[in-house]
Amino acid sequence: MTMEEIDKCSQNDPEIQELRNRIDTGKWVGCNKSYYAVRHELTTFGNMVLRGTRIVMPRPLREQTLKLAHEGHQGIVKTKQRLRQKVWWPNIDREVEGMIRQCHACQVVNKAAQAEPIQPSKLPEGPWEDLAVDLCGPFPSGEYIIVLTDYYSRWPEATVLCSITSQTIINWLNHVFSSHGYPKSITCDNGAQFVSKEFCTYLSDHGIHHRRVTPYWPQANGQVERMNKVFLKLIRASVVEGKDWRKELTNFLLIYRSSPHITTGLSPAEMLFKRQIRTKLPQVDKMSVSQKQLKEAMRHDRAQKQSYKNYADRQRRTQVRDIKPGDKVLVKCEKKNKLSPAFYPIPFKVVKKMGNCLELMRPDGIKFRRNVSHTKLYKGGEGEIGDANLYDLEEDDICDNGEGENIPNHQRENDRPRRNRHPPRWLDDYIT
């Protein structure tokens, strides 16, 4: 952009010409407030108007000026600093902010917004109604541990598996259900064993509601994920002590089931059987659990979860995102190398919102699910949109009938949230 272009455009811009007349005549009545506030700094230079040494850009050239200043895709502060050295017009800061926030490339490569607040899960009405299942492994021996937990009592069931086919898992579940009965629902991740037709048919035939967590959001199955961490710690400790971790697994289950849980104050055995189970530790007699104690445990569970939620939300500086059906969002993508963008360059349409779960639709009509924390609102803007076929989703992601429901975050109660570390915002303006 040359001075000749600006001079010619200023000559044809009614706003600049009116401003020139006011400068020459000194009549500022009814003038734009922004111009009036700096009237003592305004001078004429040819057909142009200057504010000090800065050019007051004619309206037709303002958008082009903003694009030139943002060519290197620098941040809002840096772009403002560049413009303030040479040009000015009313509301320039607001226009800079709006343009950069709508820049397609910047939205795709910038990091995600702040995390969403945690949604604590409610305790089921009774024991062995809602369960969660997951696989832990593989271990160096090629074996896995399959873990099943009850959301109400925190009672764990676990065993070692050499094969993790759907049929193997079904056989083990049948063994467990022969002792405790069938639950109302089972929550699992999107592993191939848990989404197979064989597994889904088994649950359907036994009247068990199949709940699948949102892809790439293991926090939704946090209780069983926490159990996996506990088992991994046990195995590592057993290896250090030179013990057979397979035998130690059985001993650990007895200890865990008889130990009071931090959120309920009662042991899983007391919550499930309403009595204490005998262990190696001495006890006077077998005390049964009253209904009053169970209600107190439920109250304690709610209070503890709310306390963890408040702490985690405060540490992570969470913020509710105002995303609703019909909006367009960018979806976080897997970072494969240093040049990978933070989000897919395709904006996806929000079809349905179920709590913290979004059902999204690709440009080719395929629907899939993501947690709201893996998305950010797309604010429009110019930029080349990639081909949807270049960003194929895994088969697990595709929405089937009956899926995509909202599953709260089942917090890892005794796992303290980690500090969310990030550099100060003023460092965004520096190139390292």
C-alpha positions in Angstrom: 0.0 0.0 0.0 1.6 3.3 -1.2 1.1 6.9 0.0 -0.3 7.7 -3.5 -3.1 5.1 -3.0 -4.0 6.5 0.4 -4.0 10.1 -0.9 -6.2 9.2 -3.8 -8.6 7.1 -1.6 -8.7 9.9 1.0 -9.8 12.4 -1.8 -12.8 10.2 -2.6 -13.7 9.3 1.0 -16.6 11.5 2.3 -15.6 10.9 5.9 -12.0 12.1 5.4 -13.1 15.1 3.3 -15.6 16.1 6.0 -12.9 15.8 8.6 -10.6 18.0 6.5 -13.3 20.7 6.3 -13.7 20.7 10.1 -10.0 21.0 10.6 -9.8 24.0 8.2 -12.9 25.7 9.6 -12.5 24.7 13.3 -16.2 23.8 13.5 -16.6 20.6 15.5 -20.2 20.7 16.5 -21.9 17.3 15.7 -18.6 15.7 14.9 -17.8 12.0 15.7 -16.7 11.8 19.3 -13.5 9.9 18.5 -12.4 12.6 16.1 -13.5 15.4 18.5 -11.4 13.9 21.4 -8.2 14.2 19.3 -9.1 17.3 17.3 -6.0 19.2 18.5 -3.8 16.5 17.1 -5.3 16.4 13.6 -3.7 18.1 10.6 -4.0 17.9 6.9 -1.3 16.6 4.5 -2.3 16.7 0.9 -5.7 15.0 0.6 -4.9 13.0 3.8 -5.5 13.7 7.5 -2.8 12.9 10.1 -3.0 12.4 13.8 0.4 13.5 14.8 2.6 11.4 12.5 0.0 8.7 12.0 -2.2 8.5 8.9 -6.0 8.6 9.5 -6.9 5.8 7.1 -9.9 6.2 4.8 -12.7 3.7 5.4 -12.2 1.7 2.1 -8.6 0.9 3.0 -9.0 0.0 6.7 -9.8 -3.7 6.2 -6.7 -4.1 3.9 -4.6 -2.3 6.5 -5.7 -4.7 9.2 -4.8 -7.7 6.9 -1.3 -6.3 6.2 -0.7 -5.8 9.9 -1.7 -9.3 10.6 0.2 -11.0 7.8 2.6 -12.7 10.3 -0.4 -14.0 12.4 0.9 -12.2 15.5 -1.3 -11.7 18.5 -3.7 -8.9 19.3 -1.3 -6.9 21.3 1.6 -7.1 18.8 -0.7 -6.2 15.9 -2.0 -3.2 17.8 1.5 -2.1 18.5 2.4 -2.3 14.8 -0.6 -0.2 13.7 -0.3 2.4 16.4 3.1 3.4 15.0 1.8 4.4 11.6 -2.0 4.6 11.3 -5.2 5.4 13.3 -8.9 5.6 12.9 -11.9 5.5 15.4 -12.4 2.1 17.1 -9.2 0.7 15.6 -8.5 -1.5 18.7 -11.9 -3.1 18.6 -11.6 -3.8 14.9 -8.2 -5.4 15.4 -9.5 -7.7 18.2 -12.5 -8.7 16.1 -10.4 -9.5 13.0 -7.8 -11.6 14.8 -10.5 -13.5 16.8 -12.1 -14.4 13.5 -8.8 -15.3 11.7 -9.3 -18.9 10.5 -5.6 -19.8 10.7 -5.2 -18.4 14.2 -8.2 -20.2 15.5 -6.9 -23.5 14.2 -3.3 -23.3 15.5 -4.0 -21.5 18.8 -4.3 -23.6 22.0 -7.6 -24.6 23.4 -9.6 -22.3 25.6 -9.8 -23.0 29.4 -11.2 -26.3 30.6 -14.9 -26.8 31.4 -16.0 -27.1 35.0 -16.2 -30.6 36.3 -19.6 -32.2 36.4 -19.7 -34.5 39.5 -21.5 -37.8 39.1 -24.4 -38.6 41.4 -24.3 -41.7 43.5 -26.7 -44.4 42.2 -29.8 -45.2 44.2 -28.5 -48.6 45.2 -25.6 -51.1 45.0 -24.7 -53.0 41.9 -26.9 -50.9 39.6 -24.3 -48.9 37.6 -21.0 -50.5 36.9 -17.8 -49.5 34.9 -15.4 -51.8 33.2 -12.0 -51.3 31.7 -8.8 -53.1 30.7 -5.4 -52.4 32.3 -2.3 -53.4 30.3 -0.7 -55.0 28.5 2.1 -55.8 30.9 5.5 -57.2 29.9 4.2 -60.7 30.2 1.5 -59.9 27.6 -1.3 -60.2 30.2 -4.0 -57.8 31.1 -6.1 -57.0 34.1 -9.8 -56.5 33.6 -11.4 -54.2 36.2 -15.1 -53.9 37.1 -16.2 -51.4 39.7 -19.6 -50.5 41.2 -20.3 -46.7 41.3 -22.4 -47.0 44.4 -20.2 -49.1 46.7 -16.8 -48.8 44.9 -16.6 -52.6 45.1 -13.9 -53.8 42.6 -13.8 -57.0 40.7 -10.6 -57.9 38.8 -8.8 -60.8 37.3 -5.8 -61.5 35.0 -6.6 -62.2 31.3 -4.3 -63.6 28.6 -6.8 -63.0 25.9 -9.0 -59.8 25.7 -11.5 -60.8 23.1 -15.1 -59.9 23.5 -16.0 -63.6 24.3 -13.3 -63.8 27.0 -14.7 -60.7 28.6 -18.3 -61.9 28.4 -17.3 -65.2 30.0 -15.7 -63.4 32.9 -18.7 -61.0 33.3 -21.0 -64.1 33.5 -18.8 -65.4 36.3 -19.1 -62.2 38.3 -22.8 -61.7 37.6 -23.5 -65.2 38.9 -22.5 -63.9 42.4 -23.9 -60.4 42.3 -26.6 -60.5 39.7 -27.0 -58.3 36.6 -26.6 -54.5 36.8 -28.8 -51.9 35.2 -26.0 -50.3 33.2 -22.3 -50.7 32.3 -20.1 -47.9 31.3 -17.0 -48.6 29.2 -14.7 -46.8 26.8 -14.6 -47.2 23.0 -12.2 -50.2 22.9 -12.8 -52.7 20.2 -13.9 -55.4 22.7 -16.6 -53.1 24.2 -18.1 -51.9 21.0 -18.2 -55.2 19.1 -21.6 -56.5 18.0 -21.0 -59.6 20.2 -20.6 -57.5 23.4 -23.5 -55.2 22.6 -25.8 -58.1 21.9 -24.8 -59.8 25.2 -25.7 -56.6 27.2 -28.9 -56.1 25.3 -30.0 -59.8 25.8 -29.5 -59.4 29.6 -31.3 -56.0 29.9 -28.1 -54.1 30.6 -27.9 -50.5 29.3 -24.7 -50.0 27.4 -23.1 -46.6 28.1 -20.0 -45.5 26.1 -17.9 -42.6 27.2 -17.1 -39.7 24.9 -14.0 -40.6 22.7 -10.7 -39.2 24.0 -12.3 -38.3 27.3 -11.2 -41.0 29.9 -12.3 -38.7 32.8 -15.9 -39.7 32.0 -14.9 -43.2 33.3 -12.7 -41.8 36.1 -13.6 -44.3 38.8 -12.3 -47.3 36.9 -9.4 -45.4 35.5 -8.4 -44.6 39.1 -8.6 -48.3 40.0 -6.2 -49.0 37.1 -3.7 -46.7 38.6 -4.0 -48.4 42.0 -3.4 -51.8 40.3 -0.4 -50.5 38.4 1.1 -49.3 41.7 0.5 -52.7 43.3 2.2 -54.5 40.4 5.2 -52.3 40.5 5.5 -52.7 44.3 5.2 -56.5 44.0 8.0 -56.6 41.3 10.3 -54.5 43.6 9.6 -56.9 46.5 10.2 -59.9 44.3 6.6 -61.2 44.8 4.2 -62.7 42.3 1.8 -59.8 41.5 -0.9 -62.2 40.4 -1.2 -63.7 43.9 -0.9 -60.2 45.4 -3.8 -59.1 43.3 -6.2 -61.4 45.3 -4.9 -60.1 48.6 -5.2 -56.5 47.5 -8.8 -57.0 46.5 -9.7 -58.2 50.0 -7.8 -55.3 51.6 -9.4 -52.7 49.3 -12.9 -54.1 49.8 -12.6 -53.9 53.6 -11.0 -50.5 53.8 -13.2 -47.3 54.3 -13.5 -45.2 51.2 -12.5 -41.6 51.4 -15.7 -40.3 49.8 -18.3 -42.4 51.6 -16.6 -43.2 54.9 -17.6 -46.8 54.6 -15.8 -49.8 53.0 -17.0 -51.1 49.7 -18.1 -54.3 51.5 -20.3 -52.4 54.0 -21.9 -50.4 51.1 -22.6 -53.5 49.1 -23.4 -56.2 51.8 -24.3 -53.9 54.7 -21.8 -55.7 56.9 -18.1 -55.8 57.5 -16.1 -58.7 56.1 -13.5 -60.6 58.1 -9.8 -59.9 57.4 -6.5 -60.6 59.2 -7.0 -57.6 61.4 -8.7 -58.4 64.7 -12.3 -57.3 65.4 -14.7 -57.7 68.3 -17.8 -58.7 66.3 -19.4 -58.4 62.9 -21.2 -55.1 62.9 -24.0 -54.5 60.4 -24.5 -51.2 58.6 -27.7 -49.4 59.4 -29.8 -47.4 56.8 -28.8 -44.2 58.7 -25.2 -45.0 58.1 -25.8 -45.5 54.4 -27.6 -42.2 54.1 -24.8 -40.5 55.9 -22.3 -42.1 53.4 -24.3 -40.8 50.5 -24.3 -37.3 52.0 -20.6 -37.6 52.7 -20.0 -38.7 49.0 -21.8 -35.6 47.7 -19.9 -33.3 50.0 -16.5 -34.8 49.1 -17.2 -34.6 45.3 -18.3 -31.0 45.6 -15.1 -30.2 47.5 -13.0 -31.9 44.8 -14.9 -30.1 42.1 -14.4 -26.7 43.7 -10.7 -27.3 44.2 -10.2 -28.7 40.6 -12.2 -25.9 39.0 -10.3 -23.3 40.9 -6.9 -24.8 40.1 -7.7 -25.3 36.4 -9.4 -21.9 36.1 -12.3 -23.5 34.3 -14.9 -21.6 32.4 -18.3 -22.6 31.0 -18.4 -22.4 27.2 -21.6 -21.0 25.7 -21.9 -23.6 22.9 -25.3 -24.5 21.6 -26.9 -26.5 18.8 -26.4 -24.8 15.4 -23.0 -23.3 16.4 -19.8 -24.1 14.5 -16.8 -25.4 16.5 -13.3 -26.4 15.9 -12.3 -29.9 17.2 -9.0 -30.6 18.9 -6.8 -33.0 16.8 -4.0 -35.4 17.8 -0.6 -33.7 17.7 1.6 -35.8 15.4 4.6 -33.5 15.0 5.8 -30.0 15.8 3.9 -28.5 12.9 0.5 -30.1 13.7 -2.2 -27.6 14.3 -4.1 -27.6 17.6 -7.4 -28.1 15.9 -8.7 -29.6 12.6 -9.0 -26.7 10.0 -12.6 -27.8 9.3 -15.4 -26.1 11.4 -18.0 -28.7 12.5 -21.7 -28.0 13.2 -23.1 -28.8 16.7 -26.1 -31.0 16.2 -26.9 -31.8 19.8 -25.5 -30.9 23.3 -25.9 -33.4 26.2 -24.3 -31.9 29.2 -20.6 -31.9 28.5 -20.9 -34.1 25.4 -21.4 -32.6 21.9 -22.7 -34.4 18.9 -21.1 -32.9 15.9 -21.5 -33.2 12.1 -18.8 -33.1 9.5 -19.3 -31.3 6.2 -20.0 -34.7 4.6 -22.8 -35.4 7.0 -21.1 -37.9 9.3 -21.8 -37.4 13.0 -19.4 -38.0 15.8 -19.0 -37.1 19.5 -16.5 -35.1 21.5 -16.3 -33.6 25.0 -16.9 -29.9 25.0 -13.4 -29.4 26.4 -12.0 -30.7 23.1 -13.7 -28.0 21.1 -13.8 -24.2 20.9 -16.4 -21.9 19.3 -15.5 -21.0 15.7 -15.9 -17.3 15.1 -15.9 -17.4 11.4 -13.3 -15.7 9.2 -11.6 -16.2 5.9 -9.2 -19.0 5.2 -8.9 -22.2 3.1 -10.9 -25.1 4.5 -9.3 -28.5 4.1 -10.9 -31.5 2.6 -13.0 -33.4 5.1 -11.7 -36.7 3.8 -8.2 -35.7 5.0 -9.4 -35.8 8.6 -11.1 -39.2 8.8 -12.3 -40.2 12.2 -11.8 -43.5 13.8 -14.7 -46.0 13.6 -15.2 -45.6 17.4 -16.1 -41.9 16.9 -19.0 -42.4 14.6 -22.4 -41.9 16.3 -24.7 -44.9 16.3 -28.3 -44.9 17.5 -28.6 -44.7 21.2 -25.1 -43.3 21.8 -23.8 -39.9 22.6 -25.5 -39.5 25.9 -24.0 -37.3 28.6 -21.8 -39.1 31.1 -20.6 -37.0 34.0 -17.0 -36.8 35.0 -16.5 -39.5 37.6 -13.7 -37.9 39.5 -10.7 -39.7 40.8 -11.6 -38.9 44.4 -8.2 -39.5 46.1 -6.1 -38.3 43.2 -5.2 -34.7 43.8 -5.7 -32.5 40.7 -2.5 -31.4 39.1 -1.5 -27.8 38.8 -2.3 -26.2 35.4 0.9 -24.5 34.4 1.1 -21.9 31.7 3.4 -19.0 30.9 2.3 -15.4 31.7 0.1 -13.8 29.0 2.6 -11.0 28.5 5.1 -13.5 27.1 2.7 -14.0 24.1 4.1 -10.9 22.6 7.7 -12.1 22.5 9.4 -14.4 19.9 11.8 -16.9 21.3 
